[in-house]
Each structure stands twice: as C-alpha cells, then as structure tokens.
Amino acid sequence: MNHDYDLLRRLSETDGIPGREEAVRALIRDALGGLAADARVDAMGNLIVELDGPADAPLVMVSAHMDEIGFVVRHVDDKGFLRLQNHGGFDVRNLFARHVRVHTRHGGPRLGVLNPGVKPVHIATPEDRKKVPTLDEFVVDLGLPAETVRAEVRIGDMVTLVQPFVDLGDVVSGKAMDDRSGCWVLVETLRRLTAPAVRVAAVFSTQEEVGLRGAITSAFAVQPDVGVALDTTLAVDTPGTPEHLAVTRLGEGVAIKVRDSSTISQAWLVDALADLAVAEGIAHQFEVLPLGGTDAGAIQRSRGGVASVTLSNPSRYVHTVVEMLAKRDLEAAVALLTAFLSTAGAASPPKA
C-alpha cells in the first residue's frame, strides 16, 4: 500500500487552532471512510475511533492532536489593525512579514499581513534594529477600511499563518506538521490494521498545544490499559547547534521517546517498541527531550495511571511554518505502530 502524501498536504494546509479543530476533524473523518462509521465526537471535540480486538486483550489508546499553534483576535483598533492573543508557543523571530488568514464570522476568511509595528530598516536607528519585538507589538493589516474590518471581524476570531505544503522528494515541509504528521501516521496505520492484536481507541485530540486538554478528558473516558502518543520532536541536526543537543536526526527513523518534561515513558514499552523495530527492520532512534510534552503526559496520569510512551516524528524548524520531516521517518512510524498493534503481547507488561 502506497503512502498518501496528498492527505498530509491537506492536513497541513487545513486550519485549526486549539478549540477550533472542526475542519481538521472533518477532513480526518472523511479520510477514514468506513472506519469512522461508528466514530464519536465528545464534548471537547476529540474524534474517537474504536477497533475491536481479542476480548481479553489490552485496550490501547493512540492519540494524535489535531490543533496547531495560532492566534485569536483580541482587539480591533480605530484604524482597523488587529491585535492578537496567541494560542500556543511562538518564537516571535519567526513571525516577521508573514501572511495570515483571519477567519471572520461575517464575510469569510480574509488574508492579511502580520508584522510588528516597528520602523523599517531605512529609518530605523542602530538601537531600533537590535530590539526583538514582543507579540504585543505585532499587528495584522487586512488592507481594508476600518469600518469594513469592524463590521466583519469579531473578538475571538481565529487567525492562522498561511504557508503551502511542499514535497521536496525525500522530505516534506509545511505548517502545522506538529501534529498533523501524527494524525497522518494514525490514519495511515488504521488503514493498514487488518487484524489488531489489541483493542484500539484511536483519538484525534484537541487543545494539546494549550495544556493537553483533549487527551486529559478522552483518556479519562476511554480508560485505556496502555497509551501511545504520536507527535513531532526536535531534529536540531542543523548548523549552529552542538551535536549533543540535536535530540533526534532527520532521516534516521521514528523516535521512541525516553522522556520529556511531561512524561517518563514506561521502560517496558520503550523496550517492546525497540525490540519490535529491530525484529521488523524498522529504522528507529531514541529521544530524550529536555523541554516539551505530548498527549502521553495526560494519558499516563489518567485515573490510577496508564503505562504510556510516545512515538515521535523528527522535525526540523519546530513551531514554524516550514517544519521539515523525512518521509523515511514518517513511514517508519506507520510501520512500527502497525506492528505494535498487530503483535500479540507487545502491549502487555513482562511477567515478573
């Protein structure tokens, strides 16, 4: 079965910040076809798809989040310029001179320009040029009369960065690959999972970027025995960073997470995935992430505790609109997750 990179393109280019994931959810549901016939959407907007396995097998919750970092409008000034509130973590150095889409409630999406309110280089002083603006100084210019802006734009309207997805052959690049690439891995796995050895609850979760919120509630409701999060991680194998800080390296396979700041992965799950990867000849690497977290952090601490781990897609330029991922790594993630869910005993802790 070939891998559907056109689906990854559509996932990347679809807009959906925390709390506004409905377009992404509709795309995923459509891509799953008959697999989503009995899917449900909970109060948080999580899409939950369940697959039967042996009745006495563990219930494995696999979670990939649908939301992307973005903004909402928090103020419209007298000249029609918009001020923003971020939903998720941005490095403002990546926000200069960007096109954005303002999803207005009255008149449809409007394209605009995001830039800080600072002097251009021609009239800036040396001191001006050294300063890095804060997010409060950025404005969106829709190029419209103020009265039109005020008539169309409402406080709370979603604002997303605009960037086309590009396929460069061995790698792909685009916006929102965190975590539309994880959603893609989960869809591709569900399409291949013909005989699961476990019971599966596939969760396409909401509001991960603002505190793992969808995974918190869905894990509480699903009550899994094992949790697997699918997400991106840092691949800082680029000039300017010491080798020991790379975290992962692009093209060296799916990353099996050892720890991040939200989760210490269950050791037996790390071992089970690594042993399976070796047995199946699946390219893999290990990940120790100093800062950051995934849905596994919420699943692991649900109810009385759930054995959890994360499979990560190595990504250069994380939390920008040009996140870059290797097809080899993405396909390894699909292969390893499919093998894990298809192998009897892989999701069961070793006997003492």
C-alpha positions in Angstrom: 0.0 0.0 0.0 1.4 3.4 -1.0 1.5 6.2 1.5 -1.0 9.1 1.0 1.1 12.2 1.0 -1.7 14.2 -0.6 -3.6 13.6 2.7 -0.6 15.0 4.6 -0.7 18.1 2.3 -4.4 18.6 3.0 -3.9 18.1 6.7 -1.0 20.7 6.8 -2.9 23.3 4.8 -6.2 23.0 6.8 -6.5 25.5 9.6 -7.4 24.6 13.2 -6.1 26.3 16.4 -6.9 25.0 19.9 -10.7 24.9 20.3 -11.3 25.4 16.5 -10.3 22.0 15.1 -13.6 21.2 13.3 -12.2 21.5 9.8 -9.3 19.2 10.6 -11.7 16.7 12.3 -14.0 16.7 9.2 -11.0 16.0 6.9 -9.8 13.1 9.1 -13.3 11.6 9.3 -13.6 11.7 5.6 -10.1 10.2 5.0 -11.0 7.3 7.3 -14.1 6.4 5.3 -15.9 3.4 6.6 -13.5 3.1 9.6 -15.2 6.2 11.0 -18.7 4.9 10.7 -19.1 4.4 14.4 -16.7 7.2 15.4 -17.9 9.6 18.1 -17.1 13.2 18.9 -17.0 14.1 22.6 -17.7 17.4 24.4 -14.1 18.6 23.9 -14.2 17.9 20.2 -12.0 14.8 20.3 -12.7 12.3 17.4 -12.6 8.8 18.9 -12.5 5.7 16.6 -12.5 2.3 18.2 -11.4 -1.0 16.6 -12.2 -4.4 18.1 -9.5 -6.9 19.0 -9.5 -10.0 21.2 -11.9 -9.5 24.1 -9.2 -10.2 26.7 -6.5 -8.1 25.0 -5.3 -4.7 26.4 -7.1 -1.5 25.3 -4.5 0.7 23.7 -5.3 4.4 23.3 -3.3 6.0 20.5 -3.6 9.8 20.5 -2.5 12.4 17.9 -3.6 16.0 18.3 -5.4 18.0 15.6 -4.7 21.6 16.8 -1.9 23.9 15.6 -0.4 26.9 17.2 -2.2 30.1 16.1 -4.0 33.2 17.4 -7.3 34.8 18.1 -8.2 38.4 17.6 -8.2 40.3 20.9 -8.5 43.9 19.7 -9.5 45.9 16.7 -8.2 49.5 16.7 -9.7 52.6 15.2 -7.6 52.2 12.0 -8.7 48.6 11.5 -5.4 47.0 12.7 -5.8 43.7 14.7 -4.0 42.8 17.8 -3.6 39.1 18.6 -3.6 36.6 21.5 -1.5 33.5 20.9 -2.8 30.0 21.3 0.4 28.1 21.7 4.1 28.8 21.9 5.7 31.0 19.2 9.2 32.4 18.8 8.4 35.9 17.6 11.5 35.9 15.4 9.6 33.6 13.1 6.6 35.9 12.7 8.0 38.8 10.8 6.4 39.7 7.4 4.0 36.7 7.3 0.7 36.3 5.6 -2.2 35.2 7.8 -5.7 34.1 7.4 -8.4 35.8 9.6 -11.4 33.5 9.8 -14.1 36.1 10.1 -17.7 35.2 11.1 -19.2 37.7 8.7 -17.8 37.6 5.1 -15.5 34.5 5.2 -11.7 34.2 5.6 -9.6 37.4 4.9 -5.9 37.4 4.0 -3.8 39.9 5.8 -0.2 40.7 6.7 1.3 40.1 10.1 4.2 42.4 11.1 5.4 44.2 14.2 4.7 47.9 14.5 8.3 48.9 14.1 10.3 51.3 11.8 11.6 49.8 8.5 15.3 49.5 8.1 15.6 52.7 6.1 14.6 54.9 9.0 15.5 52.7 12.0 18.3 53.6 14.3 21.0 51.0 15.3 19.2 50.7 18.6 15.9 50.0 16.9 17.4 47.2 14.8 18.7 45.4 17.9 15.4 45.1 19.5 13.3 42.0 19.2 9.6 43.0 19.3 7.2 41.2 21.7 4.0 39.6 20.4 2.1 42.6 21.8 3.7 44.8 19.1 2.6 42.7 16.2 -0.5 43.7 14.2 -2.5 42.3 11.3 -3.1 44.6 8.4 -6.1 43.5 6.3 -5.7 46.4 3.9 -9.3 47.3 4.4 -11.1 50.4 5.6 -11.6 50.4 9.4 -15.4 50.3 9.1 -15.2 47.1 7.0 -12.8 45.5 9.4 -15.1 46.3 12.4 -18.1 45.0 10.5 -16.5 41.7 9.6 -14.1 40.8 12.4 -15.1 39.9 15.9 -13.0 39.5 19.1 -12.1 35.8 19.3 -12.0 35.1 15.5 -9.3 32.6 14.6 -6.1 33.7 12.9 -3.7 31.2 11.3 -0.4 31.5 9.4 -0.5 30.9 5.7 2.0 28.5 4.1 1.7 26.0 1.3 2.9 22.4 1.8 5.8 21.4 -0.3 7.1 17.9 -1.2 10.8 18.1 -1.8 11.3 14.4 -2.6 12.8 12.8 0.4 11.4 15.4 2.8 8.2 17.4 3.1 7.8 20.9 4.6 4.8 22.9 5.7 2.8 24.5 8.6 1.1 22.5 11.4 3.2 19.4 10.9 3.0 19.5 14.7 0.9 17.5 14.8 -0.9 16.9 11.5 2.0 14.5 10.8 0.9 12.5 13.8 -2.7 12.5 12.6 -1.4 11.3 9.3 0.6 8.4 10.9 -2.6 7.4 12.8 -4.8 7.5 9.7 -2.3 5.5 7.7 -2.0 2.9 10.5 -5.7 2.5 10.8 -6.0 1.9 7.1 -3.4 -0.9 7.3 -4.5 -2.5 10.6 -6.4 -5.6 9.3 -6.0 -7.9 12.4 -5.3 -5.9 15.6 -3.9 -8.0 18.4 -5.3 -5.4 20.9 -8.4 -3.3 21.3 -7.7 0.1 19.9 -9.1 3.5 20.7 -7.7 6.0 18.2 -8.1 9.5 19.5 -7.6 12.6 17.3 -7.4 15.0 20.2 -8.0 18.8 20.7 -6.2 21.6 22.5 -2.9 19.8 23.1 -0.9 23.0 22.4 -2.5 24.7 25.4 -2.2 22.0 28.0 -3.0 18.5 26.6 -6.7 19.2 27.4 -8.4 16.9 24.9 -6.2 14.0 25.9 -7.0 14.6 29.6 -10.7 14.1 29.1 -10.6 11.4 26.4 -8.1 9.3 28.5 -10.5 9.6 31.5 -13.4 8.4 29.4 -11.6 5.7 27.3 -9.9 4.1 30.4 -7.0 2.5 28.4 -4.5 0.0 29.7 -1.7 1.4 27.5 -1.3 4.9 25.9 0.7 5.8 22.8 1.0 9.4 21.8 2.0 10.4 18.2 3.7 13.7 17.9 6.7 15.6 16.4 10.0 16.2 18.2 13.1 18.3 17.7 15.6 17.4 15.0 18.2 20.1 15.6 20.8 18.4 13.3 21.4 21.7 11.6 24.3 24.3 11.6 24.7 26.3 14.8 23.7 23.6 17.3 26.2 21.2 19.0 25.7 17.5 18.1 24.8 16.5 21.6 21.8 18.9 21.6 20.2 17.6 18.3 17.7 15.4 20.2 17.0 13.4 17.0 18.3 13.4 13.5 16.2 13.7 10.3 16.1 10.5 8.3 17.3 8.1 11.0 13.9 6.7 11.7 10.9 7.1 14.1 11.9 8.3 17.5 11.0 6.2 20.6 10.7 8.7 23.4 12.5 8.0 26.6 11.4 11.2 28.4 10.3 14.8 28.0 9.1 17.3 30.6 5.6 15.9 30.7 6.3 12.1 30.7 8.9 9.5 31.6 8.0 6.7 29.2 7.2 3.3 30.7 10.5 1.4 30.3 8.9 -1.9 29.2 7.1 -0.1 26.4 10.3 1.6 25.2 11.9 -1.9 25.2 9.0 -3.5 23.5 8.9 -1.0 20.7 12.7 -1.1 20.2 12.8 -4.9 20.1 9.9 -4.9 17.6 11.7 -2.3 15.5 14.8 -4.4 15.4 12.9 -7.6 14.6 11.0 -5.9 11.8 13.9 -4.0 10.4 12.3 -0.6 11.1 14.5 2.5 11.3 14.4 4.0 14.7 16.2 6.2 17.2 15.8 7.1 20.8 14.6 10.6 22.1 15.4 12.5 25.2 13.7 15.9 25.0 14.6 18.4 27.7 11.5 20.5 27.4 8.1 19.9 25.9 5.4 17.3 26.2 2.8 15.2 24.3 -0.6 13.7 24.9 1.2 10.8 26.7 1.7 13.1 29.7 -2.1 13.3 30.1 -2.8 9.7 29.3 -0.1 8.5 31.8 -1.7 10.4 34.7 -5.3 9.5 34.0 -7.3 7.8 36.7 -5.0 5.3 38.5 -2.2 5.7 36.0 -1.6 4.3 32.5 1.6 2.8 31.0 2.4 5.3 28.2 5.0 6.1 25.6 5.4 8.5 22.6 6.4 7.7 19.0 7.8 10.9 17.6 8.3 12.2 14.0 11.7 14.1 13.9 11.1 17.6 12.7 13.5 20.5 11.8 12.3 24.0 12.5 9.6 23.1 15.0 6.8 25.6 15.6 7.4 27.5 12.4 5.5 27.3 9.1 8.3 25.4 7.4 8.6 22.4 9.6 10.5 19.7 7.7 10.1 15.9 8.1 11.6 13.0 6.3 9.3 10.5 4.5 11.6 7.7 5.7 10.8 8.6 9.3 7.1 9.0 8.8 6.9 5.7 7.1 8.9 4.1 9.9 6.4 5.5 12.4 3.5 3.9 10.4 5.3 0.6 10.2 6.2 0.4 13.9 2.8 1.5 15.2 1.1 -1.0 12.9 3.4 -3.8 14.0 2.9 -2.9 17.7 -0.9 -3.0 17.4 -0.7 -6.2 15.4 1.7 -8.2 17.6 0.2 -10.3 20.4 1.8 -9.5 23.8 3.6 -6.3 22.6 1.3 -4.1 24.6 1.4 -6.3 27.8 4.0 -5.8 30.5 6.5 -8.6 31.0 5.7 -11.0 33.7 7.7 -10.6 36.9 
